[in-house]
Amino acid sequence: MKVFKFGGASVTNAERIKNLASVIQSSGEMDLVVVISAMGKMTNALEDVVSSYFEDRDQFKETQDIVIQYHLKIMHDLFPNESHPIYKIVRDLFQEMTHFLETNKSSSHAFVYDQVVSYGEFISTHIVSAYLHSENIKNTWLDVRQCITTSDYYRNARVDWETTQQHISEKVNTKGITITQGFLGAEHTNNFTTTLGREGSDYTAAIFAYCLNAENVTIWKDVPGILNADPRHFSKTRLLHHISYREAIELGFYGASVIHPKTLQPLQRKEIPLYVKSFLNPTEEGTCVGKGVTLDPMTSCFILKKDQILISLSSLDFSFMMEDNIGDVFNLLHRYKMKVELIQNSAISFSVCLDDKYKNLQSLLNKLRSTFKVSCYERVTIYTVRHSQPSEIKALVENKKVLLKQESGETVQLIVQE
């Protein structure tokens, strides 16, 4: 068995779906699990549906129609005959989503988010599966919720590995091609849909590979492989031909957008190689993540995260920031679901850089100000550089205000206002 994963860019329109079929055919692989994301920017569009549901019901129908029309256009391009069974399948899915929103009683944004956003993956995989059948590529469509069991921590659910291993062993046919969804699971109590958090589709591919003892995993993207920097933000980039598991986990931990650490960890445990290749040029070698040399070529790697929040705390009476103070802070960060990106402390101060995914910043600040003197900087950027040269750091911070700098081993981190 091998595992392929195709992201949203690979299924953003009819031509890309045809290309996906060509990649599968030209690979010559007969025994595959193919993990597919929602089409294009459909996750964002479905997030707008959730937002309008909670905040602006006047826009609710309009945001739904955008999602429906997008998929209908792709279906018409792939299946001109509207009597094709895919039309009923997709229509039923949209009716199911609408029924959920009309009858839902929960006020939890995270719960509603997972139930609604998941339709992007269900629709995309049904359309791709139907198109592959039309091209005589036999495949089996599989609801990933029958396989991946998780906690009920909506939007960032944790995998129950033991139950998931059992389900995958029972549900996945190791012969032939299976089409399934990335990003999704089902919580263990009521089987409500959950999502696996950032880069969840890559993680899904790793979960299947681990449980099936796959030979390797290939993530198909619109880039030639893993680059040493994001070309959207850096003018000069280099393709990394090989990265060790450890180095890739380090890069992912600091926010490299290509691979998330949680994707790599199960693969590393069984030494399953991960390839990152271009679906536009599938014969090119791309990048291999596996055992061996740290980096090939050895070069500096640049990572940035925008729209972060830097909070600096000190005690109101200028006493030391001790373990009990810091423990209280971390309890609050956990309570308000803040993702910690960086911490730094001294005798009388404690700084933490955060990602406010759940929009709880003001509630957190109100609580902190009852105990600490608080400074807050919003919309800051974190730069992380691995294997850097001093001249590169100097050039990076030119014309920027550096709020915090931290060095550790091979890594330099900077929080700046631009």
VEXNU-600181 format. One record per residue (C-alpha): residue number from 1; x, y, z. Coordinates in nm, 4 decimals. Example, Ala and Ser with C-alpha at 12.3 -4.5 7.8 and 13.67 -1.06 7.14 Angstrom:
// VEXNU-600181
TORGU seq       px       py       pz
TORGU   1   1.2300  -0.4500   0.7800
TORGU   2   1.3670  -0.1060   0.7140
END
This chain:
// VEXNU-600181
TORGU seq       px       py       pz
TORGU   1   0.0000   0.0000   0.0000
TORGU   2   0.0952   0.3592  -0.0672
TORGU   3  -0.0840   0.6767   0.0363
TORGU   4  -0.1390   0.9811  -0.1867
TORGU   5  -0.2708   1.3105  -0.0560
TORGU   6  -0.4095   1.5840  -0.2833
TORGU   7  -0.4759   1.9289  -0.1368
TORGU   8  -0.7297   2.1900  -0.2364
TORGU   9  -0.5138   2.3385  -0.5123
TORGU  10  -0.5082   2.0029  -0.6928
TORGU  11  -0.8886   1.9896  -0.7187
TORGU  12  -0.9721   2.3575  -0.7562
TORGU  13  -1.1431   2.3148  -1.0943
TORGU  14  -1.2336   2.0520  -1.3539
TORGU  15  -0.8944   2.0669  -1.5269
TORGU  16  -0.7135   2.0046  -1.2003
TORGU  17  -0.9370   1.7054  -1.1245
TORGU  18  -0.8593   1.5646  -1.4685
TORGU  19  -0.4906   1.6174  -1.3901
TORGU  20  -0.5349   1.4306  -1.0596
TORGU  21  -0.6700   1.1334  -1.2524
TORGU  22  -0.3711   1.1537  -1.4861
TORGU  23  -0.1274   1.1586  -1.1921
TORGU  24  -0.2866   0.8455  -1.0451
TORGU  25  -0.2856   0.6684  -1.3814
TORGU  26   0.0722   0.7622  -1.4685
TORGU  27   0.1978   0.6579  -1.1232
TORGU  28   0.1116   0.2973  -1.2093
TORGU  29   0.0062   0.2371  -0.8496
TORGU  30  -0.2780  -0.0106  -0.8101
TORGU  31  -0.3101  -0.0251  -0.4292
TORGU  32  -0.3633   0.3242  -0.2944
TORGU  33  -0.5379   0.5227  -0.0272
TORGU  34  -0.6026   0.8656  -0.1794
TORGU  35  -0.6755   1.1414   0.0724
TORGU  36  -0.8398   1.4512  -0.0764
TORGU  37  -0.9089   1.7966   0.0658
TORGU  38  -1.1960   2.0345  -0.0036
TORGU  39  -1.1795   2.2007  -0.3450
TORGU  40  -0.9809   2.5221  -0.3831
TORGU  41  -1.0731   2.7728  -0.1135
TORGU  42  -1.3945   2.5949  -0.0170
TORGU  43  -1.2924   2.5600   0.3470
TORGU  44  -1.2732   2.9397   0.3631
TORGU  45  -1.6094   2.9703   0.1886
TORGU  46  -1.7698   2.7273   0.4342
TORGU  47  -1.6143   2.9222   0.7215
TORGU  48  -1.8048   3.2216   0.5821
TORGU  49  -2.1227   3.0132   0.5961
TORGU  50  -2.0578   2.9436   0.9643
TORGU  51  -1.9801   3.3104   1.0330
TORGU  52  -2.2981   3.4291   0.8635
TORGU  53  -2.4965   3.1663   1.0547
TORGU  54  -2.3811   3.3161   1.3840
TORGU  55  -2.3332   3.6819   1.2944
TORGU  56  -2.5288   3.7890   0.9879
TORGU  57  -2.8304   3.5827   0.8881
TORGU  58  -2.9029   3.8280   0.6035
TORGU  59  -2.5868   3.7005   0.4315
TORGU  60  -2.6530   3.3381   0.5174
TORGU  61  -2.8231   3.2286   0.1935
TORGU  62  -2.5748   3.4219  -0.0175
TORGU  63  -2.2735   3.2501   0.1399
TORGU  64  -2.4385   2.9110   0.0922
TORGU  65  -2.5147   2.9858  -0.2729
TORGU  66  -2.1483   3.0679  -0.3397
TORGU  67  -2.0508   2.7213  -0.2197
TORGU  68  -2.3266   2.5483  -0.4176
TORGU  69  -2.2593   2.7309  -0.7446
TORGU  70  -1.8859   2.6669  -0.7219
TORGU  71  -1.9347   2.2923  -0.7052
TORGU  72  -2.2092   2.2916  -0.9690
TORGU  73  -1.9743   2.4643  -1.2161
TORGU  74  -1.7103   2.1934  -1.1659
TORGU  75  -1.9708   1.9173  -1.1969
TORGU  76  -2.1103   2.0635  -1.5202
TORGU  77  -1.7579   2.0750  -1.6640
TORGU  78  -1.6894   1.7135  -1.5684
TORGU  79  -2.0367   1.5643  -1.6155
TORGU  80  -2.2347   1.7611  -1.8797
TORGU  81  -2.5252   1.5169  -1.8485
TORGU  82  -2.7152   1.6322  -1.5384
TORGU  83  -2.8739   1.2899  -1.5031
TORGU  84  -2.5383   1.1615  -1.3772
TORGU  85  -2.5816   1.0194  -1.0227
TORGU  86  -2.3249   1.2648  -0.8793
TORGU  87  -2.5787   1.5472  -0.9022
TORGU  88  -2.8168   1.3753  -0.6623
TORGU  89  -2.5336   1.2818  -0.4245
TORGU  90  -2.4124   1.6409  -0.4022
TORGU  91  -2.7640   1.7843  -0.3844
TORGU  92  -2.8417   1.5515  -0.0934
TORGU  93  -2.5253   1.6624   0.0868
TORGU  94  -2.6213   2.0285   0.0545
TORGU  95  -2.9716   1.9513   0.1827
TORGU  96  -2.8175   1.7640   0.4743
TORGU  97  -2.5982   2.0633   0.5601
TORGU  98  -2.8944   2.3022   0.5375
TORGU  99  -3.1062   2.0758   0.7568
TORGU 100  -2.8335   2.0694   1.0206
TORGU 101  -2.8147   2.4503   1.0291
TORGU 102  -3.1929   2.4825   1.0454
TORGU 103  -3.2280   2.2374   1.3347
TORGU 104  -2.9031   2.2916   1.5259
TORGU 105  -2.9466   2.3850   1.8935
TORGU 106  -2.5800   2.4243   1.9856
TORGU 107  -2.4313   2.7690   2.0401
TORGU 108  -2.0764   2.6336   2.0183
TORGU 109  -1.9005   2.7911   1.7222
TORGU 110  -1.6347   2.5181   1.7166
TORGU 111  -1.8962   2.2397   1.7080
TORGU 112  -2.0964   2.4026   1.4268
TORGU 113  -1.7739   2.4783   1.2406
TORGU 114  -1.6734   2.1123   1.2291
TORGU 115  -2.0174   1.9920   1.1207
TORGU 116  -2.0425   2.2463   0.8355
TORGU 117  -1.6865   2.2787   0.7081
TORGU 118  -1.6613   1.8998   0.6705
TORGU 119  -1.9006   1.9101   0.3733
TORGU 120  -1.6189   2.0521   0.1620
TORGU 121  -1.4301   1.7232   0.1899
TORGU 122  -1.7356   1.5021   0.1461
TORGU 123  -1.8415   1.6795  -0.1729
TORGU 124  -1.4935   1.6948  -0.3245
TORGU 125  -1.4246   1.3249  -0.2666
TORGU 126  -1.7587   1.2188  -0.4132
TORGU 127  -1.6951   1.4287  -0.7264
TORGU 128  -1.3387   1.2984  -0.7678
TORGU 129  -1.4462   0.9388  -0.7084
TORGU 130  -1.7219   0.9713  -0.9693
TORGU 131  -1.4823   1.1237  -1.2222
TORGU 132  -1.2262   0.8490  -1.1696
TORGU 133  -1.4978   0.5901  -1.2341
TORGU 134  -1.5875   0.7727  -1.5564
TORGU 135  -1.2218   0.7349  -1.6609
TORGU 136  -1.2288   0.3612  -1.5826
TORGU 137  -1.0190   0.4067  -1.2682
TORGU 138  -1.2022   0.1791  -1.0282
TORGU 139  -1.2139   0.3022  -0.6711
TORGU 140  -1.4049   0.2764  -0.3441
TORGU 141  -1.5361   0.5877  -0.1677
TORGU 142  -1.4842   0.5686   0.2098
TORGU 143  -1.6270   0.7906   0.4832
TORGU 144  -1.3210   0.8719   0.6923
TORGU 145  -1.5386   0.9071   1.0023
TORGU 146  -1.5758   0.5293   0.9998
TORGU 147  -1.1983   0.5058   1.0414
TORGU 148  -1.0558   0.7923   1.2460
TORGU 149  -1.1908   0.8194   1.5995
TORGU 150  -1.1064   1.1308   1.8002
TORGU 151  -1.1737   1.3297   2.1145
TORGU 152  -1.4523   1.5893   2.1099
TORGU 153  -1.2119   1.8851   2.1104
TORGU 154  -1.3724   2.0448   1.8056
TORGU 155  -1.1450   2.2116   1.5484
TORGU 156  -0.8367   2.0414   1.6941
TORGU 157  -0.9421   1.6885   1.7866
TORGU 158  -0.6958   1.4296   1.9140
TORGU 159  -0.6785   1.0877   1.7531
TORGU 160  -0.7687   0.7751   1.9511
TORGU 161  -0.4947   0.5636   1.7957
TORGU 162  -0.6011   0.2255   1.9287
TORGU 163  -0.9605   0.2540   1.8036
TORGU 164  -0.8495   0.4164   1.4790
TORGU 165  -0.6031   0.1334   1.4096
TORGU 166  -0.8821  -0.1207   1.4604
TORGU 167  -1.1258   0.0657   1.2347
TORGU 168  -0.8753   0.1193   0.9522
TORGU 169  -0.7763  -0.2473   0.9616
TORGU 170  -1.1447  -0.3417   0.9297
TORGU 171  -1.2612  -0.0820   0.6759
TORGU 172  -0.9756  -0.0318   0.4285
TORGU 173  -0.9254  -0.2808   0.1493
TORGU 174  -0.5499  -0.3073   0.0941
TORGU 175  -0.6112  -0.3977  -0.2689
TORGU 176  -0.7356  -0.1369  -0.5115
TORGU 177  -0.7851   0.2384  -0.4792
TORGU 178  -0.9713   0.3936  -0.1865
TORGU 179  -1.0828   0.7587  -0.1969
TORGU 180  -1.1340   0.9285   0.1383
TORGU 181  -1.1418   1.2666   0.3070
TORGU 182  -0.8630   1.4549   0.4771
TORGU 183  -0.8947   1.6739   0.7868
TORGU 184  -1.1895   1.4871   0.9413
TORGU 185  -1.2745   1.2312   1.2064
TORGU 186  -1.5610   1.1435   1.4403
TORGU 187  -1.5669   1.1850   1.8162
TORGU 188  -1.5987   0.8668   2.0171
TORGU 189  -1.9183   0.9385   2.2155
TORGU 190  -2.1842   1.0545   1.9678
TORGU 191  -1.9999   1.0192   1.6355
TORGU 192  -2.0263   1.3907   1.5628
TORGU 193  -1.7825   1.5097   1.2967
TORGU 194  -1.4545   1.6567   1.4180
TORGU 195  -1.1650   1.8268   1.2397
TORGU 196  -0.7989   1.7605   1.3089
TORGU 197  -0.6671   2.1161   1.3048
TORGU 198  -0.4011   2.2793   1.0936
TORGU 199  -0.2708   2.0682   0.8044
TORGU 200  -0.5243   1.8052   0.9019
TORGU 201  -0.5357   1.6440   0.5567
TORGU 202  -0.1617   1.5742   0.5608
TORGU 203  -0.2079   1.4274   0.9073
TORGU 204  -0.4892   1.2061   0.7772
TORGU 205  -0.2534   1.0642   0.5158
TORGU 206   0.0026   0.9890   0.7875
TORGU 207  -0.2600   0.8210   1.0063
TORGU 208  -0.3605   0.5839   0.7250
TORGU 209   0.0037   0.5166   0.6360
TORGU 210   0.0896   0.4323   0.9955
TORGU 211  -0.2086   0.2039   1.0484
TORGU 212  -0.1614   0.0285   0.7135
TORGU 213   0.2198   0.0038   0.7357
TORGU 214   0.2334   0.1819   0.4020
TORGU 215   0.5461   0.1807   0.1879
TORGU 216   0.5449   0.5614   0.1603
TORGU 217   0.3291   0.8740   0.1514
TORGU 218   0.3247   1.1310  -0.1292
TORGU 219   0.1783   1.4765  -0.0761
TORGU 220   0.0964   1.6344  -0.4135
TORGU 221   0.1196   2.0130  -0.4166
TORGU 222   0.1459   2.3036  -0.6607
TORGU 223   0.5126   2.3572  -0.5678
TORGU 224   0.8132   2.1464  -0.6757
TORGU 225   0.8707   2.0197  -0.3200
TORGU 226   0.9742   2.1677   0.0126
TORGU 227   1.1511   2.5013  -0.0278
TORGU 228   1.3765   2.6711   0.2247
TORGU 229   1.1368   2.9685   0.2409
TORGU 230   0.7849   3.0638   0.1340
TORGU 231   0.8132   3.2146  -0.2169
TORGU 232   0.5146   3.4385  -0.1401
TORGU 233   0.7286   3.6266   0.1121
TORGU 234   1.0902   3.5626   0.0079
TORGU 235   1.2288   3.6410  -0.3367
TORGU 236   1.5054   3.3780  -0.3400
TORGU 237   1.4215   3.0187  -0.2499
TORGU 238   1.5896   2.6802  -0.2902
TORGU 239   1.4419   2.3333  -0.3281
TORGU 240   1.5374   2.0961  -0.0489
TORGU 241   1.6002   1.7532  -0.1996
TORGU 242   1.6188   1.5649   0.1303
TORGU 243   1.5268   1.6508   0.4892
TORGU 244   1.5651   1.4307   0.7938
TORGU 245   1.2544   1.3591   1.0002
TORGU 246   1.3980   1.5590   1.2899
TORGU 247   1.4767   1.8648   1.0809
TORGU 248   1.1354   1.8553   0.9147
TORGU 249   0.9683   1.8317   1.2558
TORGU 250   1.1712   2.1322   1.3728
TORGU 251   1.0674   2.3324   1.0665
TORGU 252   0.7051   2.2285   1.1046
TORGU 253   0.7041   2.3070   1.4759
TORGU 254   0.8080   2.6635   1.4005
TORGU 255   0.5373   2.7004   1.1377
TORGU 256   0.6751   2.5931   0.7996
TORGU 257   0.3630   2.5702   0.5861
TORGU 258   0.4475   2.2554   0.3904
TORGU 259   0.4470   1.9896   0.6653
TORGU 260   0.3146   1.9887   1.0212
TORGU 261   0.5015   1.7984   1.2974
TORGU 262   0.1985   1.5874   1.3822
TORGU 263   0.2070   1.4564   1.0239
TORGU 264   0.5684   1.3495   1.0577
TORGU 265   0.5620   1.1897   1.4013
TORGU 266   0.3664   0.8729   1.3113
TORGU 267   0.5699   0.8351   0.9923
TORGU 268   0.8974   0.8651   1.1831
TORGU 269   0.7917   0.5967   1.4312
TORGU 270   0.7693   0.3427   1.1482
TORGU 271   1.0318   0.5083   0.9252
TORGU 272   0.7811   0.5585   0.6430
TORGU 273   0.9287   0.7997   0.3830
TORGU 274   0.7283   1.1107   0.2933
TORGU 275   0.7569   1.2630  -0.0540
TORGU 276   0.6411   1.6130  -0.1438
TORGU 277   0.5958   1.6442  -0.5186
TORGU 278   0.4357   1.8678  -0.7787
TORGU 279   0.1090   1.7526  -0.9311
TORGU 280   0.1905   1.9872  -1.2209
TORGU 281   0.5213   1.8088  -1.2893
TORGU 282   0.4713   1.4642  -1.1369
TORGU 283   0.7855   1.3089  -1.2869
TORGU 284   1.0158   1.5474  -1.0994
TORGU 285   1.1781   1.4062  -0.7852
TORGU 286   1.0509   1.6642  -0.5355
TORGU 287   1.1563   1.6362  -0.1718
TORGU 288   1.2029   1.3252   0.0409
TORGU 289   1.1607   1.3401   0.4177
TORGU 290   1.3172   1.0375   0.5840
TORGU 291   1.6263   0.8947   0.7435
TORGU 292   1.9687   1.0312   0.6588
TORGU 293   2.1315   1.3674   0.6005
TORGU 294   1.9822   1.6645   0.7879
TORGU 295   1.9437   1.8894   0.4839
TORGU 296   2.0385   1.8574   0.1201
TORGU 297   2.1452   2.1182   0.0258
TORGU 298   2.2565   2.2605   0.3613
TORGU 299   2.1105   2.6111   0.3599
TORGU 300   1.9279   2.8569   0.5838
TORGU 301   1.5527   2.7996   0.6199
TORGU 302   1.3148   3.0900   0.6801
TORGU 303   0.9679   3.0688   0.8361
TORGU 304   0.7272   3.3489   0.9199
TORGU 305   0.3932   3.3740   1.0942
TORGU 306   0.1865   3.6885   1.0557
TORGU 307  -0.0952   3.8313   1.2686
TORGU 308   0.0401   3.7054   1.6002
TORGU 309  -0.0020   3.8662   1.9428
TORGU 310   0.2798   3.9455   2.1857
TORGU 311   0.1824   3.9816   2.5516
TORGU 312   0.4355   4.0926   2.8123
TORGU 313   0.3523   4.0519   3.1819
TORGU 314   0.5107   4.1747   3.5036
TORGU 315   0.3873   4.1650   3.8613
TORGU 316   0.2059   4.4718   3.9891
TORGU 317   0.4435   4.5022   4.2867
TORGU 318   0.7622   4.4356   4.0821
TORGU 319   0.8195   4.1062   4.2620
TORGU 320   0.9787   3.8128   4.0818
TORGU 321   0.7840   3.6128   3.8239
TORGU 322   0.8001   3.2745   3.9942
TORGU 323   0.6703   2.9284   3.9005
TORGU 324   0.3309   2.9874   4.0602
TORGU 325   0.2791   3.3106   3.8611
TORGU 326   0.3803   3.1457   3.5351
TORGU 327   0.1672   2.8414   3.6161
TORGU 328  -0.1357   3.0685   3.6596
TORGU 329  -0.0633   3.2280   3.3211
TORGU 330  -0.0475   2.8927   3.1435
TORGU 331  -0.3725   2.7833   3.3058
TORGU 332  -0.5370   3.0939   3.1603
TORGU 333  -0.3823   3.0345   2.8183
TORGU 334  -0.5264   2.6843   2.8238
TORGU 335  -0.8671   2.8044   2.9416
TORGU 336  -0.8924   3.0601   2.6601
TORGU 337  -0.7545   2.8159   2.3967
TORGU 338  -0.4513   3.0243   2.3048
TORGU 339  -0.1829   2.8597   2.0918
TORGU 340   0.1576   2.9497   2.2329
TORGU 341   0.4198   3.0186   1.9657
TORGU 342   0.7084   3.1507   2.1780
TORGU 343   0.7860   3.2283   2.5432
TORGU 344   1.0585   3.4257   2.7162
TORGU 345   1.0969   3.5147   3.0818
TORGU 346   1.3273   3.7127   3.3089
TORGU 347   1.3268   3.7730   3.6835
TORGU 348   1.0410   4.0248   3.6738
TORGU 349   0.8726   3.9723   3.3375
TORGU 350   0.7209   3.7026   3.1211
TORGU 351   0.6491   3.7358   2.7476
TORGU 352   0.4424   3.5059   2.5337
TORGU 353   0.3568   3.5194   2.1638
TORGU 354   0.0152   3.3781   2.0774
TORGU 355  -0.2138   3.2784   1.7967
TORGU 356  -0.5689   3.3790   1.8945
TORGU 357  -0.7483   3.1205   1.6803
TORGU 358  -1.0668   3.1274   1.8878
TORGU 359  -1.0838   3.5090   1.9239
TORGU 360  -1.0587   3.5080   2.3027
TORGU 361  -0.7915   3.7781   2.3369
TORGU 362  -0.9992   4.0425   2.5141
TORGU 363  -1.1336   3.7960   2.7685
TORGU 364  -0.7801   3.6759   2.8376
TORGU 365  -0.6454   4.0311   2.8746
TORGU 366  -0.9236   4.1265   3.1157
TORGU 367  -0.8356   3.8307   3.3336
TORGU 368  -0.4596   3.8927   3.3202
TORGU 369  -0.4957   4.2623   3.4090
TORGU 370  -0.6522   4.1721   3.7413
TORGU 371  -0.3193   4.0181   3.8461
TORGU 372  -0.0430   4.1558   3.6231
TORGU 373   0.0780   4.4660   3.4493
TORGU 374   0.0096   4.3843   3.0849
TORGU 375   0.1486   4.5117   2.7546
TORGU 376  -0.0043   4.3796   2.4342
TORGU 377   0.1152   4.4097   2.0745
TORGU 378  -0.1217   4.2861   1.8066
TORGU 379  -0.0509   4.1927   1.4426
TORGU 380   0.3161   4.1176   1.4994
TORGU 381   0.5208   3.8779   1.2851
TORGU 382   0.7414   3.5931   1.4063
TORGU 383   1.0447   3.5142   1.1928
TORGU 384   1.2183   3.1845   1.2602
TORGU 385   1.5471   3.1078   1.0868
TORGU 386   1.7217   2.7713   1.1005
TORGU 387   2.0962   2.7423   1.0223
TORGU 388   2.1222   3.1187   0.9725
TORGU 389   2.4159   3.3459   0.8997
TORGU 390   2.4541   3.6795   1.0893
TORGU 391   2.4314   3.8743   0.7627
TORGU 392   2.0957   3.7101   0.6866
TORGU 393   1.9513   3.8123   1.0231
TORGU 394   2.0753   4.1671   0.9759
TORGU 395   1.9098   4.1909   0.6348
TORGU 396   1.5891   4.0368   0.7674
TORGU 397   1.5305   4.2988   1.0385
TORGU 398   1.6240   4.6014   0.8307
TORGU 399   1.3559   4.8737   0.8650
TORGU 400   1.1655   4.6620   1.1185
TORGU 401   1.1112   4.7179   1.4916
TORGU 402   1.2365   4.4125   1.6820
TORGU 403   1.0235   4.3523   1.9926
TORGU 404   1.1903   4.0293   2.1019
TORGU 405   1.4834   3.8133   1.9916
TORGU 406   1.5636   3.4609   2.1004
TORGU 407   1.8458   3.2267   1.9975
TORGU 408   1.8703   2.8572   2.0709
TORGU 409   2.1146   2.6224   1.9056
TORGU 410   2.0521   2.6282   1.5300
TORGU 411   1.7483   2.8561   1.5575
TORGU 412   1.6977   3.2332   1.5746
TORGU 413   1.3508   3.3763   1.6403
TORGU 414   1.2466   3.7389   1.6064
TORGU 415   0.9176   3.9098   1.6842
TORGU 416   0.8865   4.2273   1.4814
TORGU 417   0.6477   4.5055   1.3929
TORGU 418   0.6671   4.5822   1.0223
END
